[in-house]
């Protein structure tokens, strides 16, 4: 049975996120001090990824999608990371946003775009997690009004 995961996502310097490989997990909800790009990985429990065929590759696609989106946005106070579970709670300026994945094939891995003045946007890779490497930056281009994030088709 999957458990609800709430995450602490604090603003980290981009250099530190690069060292972390865009991989951060935490057990509580904290306030976000700025915009965020969050990958949610519920396909496989974190401790079973290495044993699951395709698990490491699926996680890598999500990590690349989050990192590429973070890089094209180039927002100084942007929070970027990966959480494991089927939901995440984002809090900013007293507003709480619960994001729950749809679940099922192609809907248990997603990217979430967040800023304080708007509802979060959840981006799925309907034909697999590799498509998030195009879909997440493109969604960020529209959500954050950043044309540098446009990729692909």
DACOR-V372642 format. One record per helix or strand of 2 or more residues. SS is the DSSP state (h for helix, s for strand). FROM is the first residue (numbers start at 1). LEN is the number of residues. If there is no record, write none. Layout:
# DACOR-V372642
ss->SS from->FROM len->LEN
ss->SS from->FROM len->LEN
This chain:
# DACOR-V372642
ss->h from->14 len->7
ss->s from->36 len->6
ss->h from->46 len->6
ss->h from->55 len->19
ss->s from->79 len->6
ss->s from->87 len->6
ss->s from->95 len->6
ss->s from->109 len->6
ss->s from->121 len->4
ss->h from->129 len->15
ss->h from->147 len->3
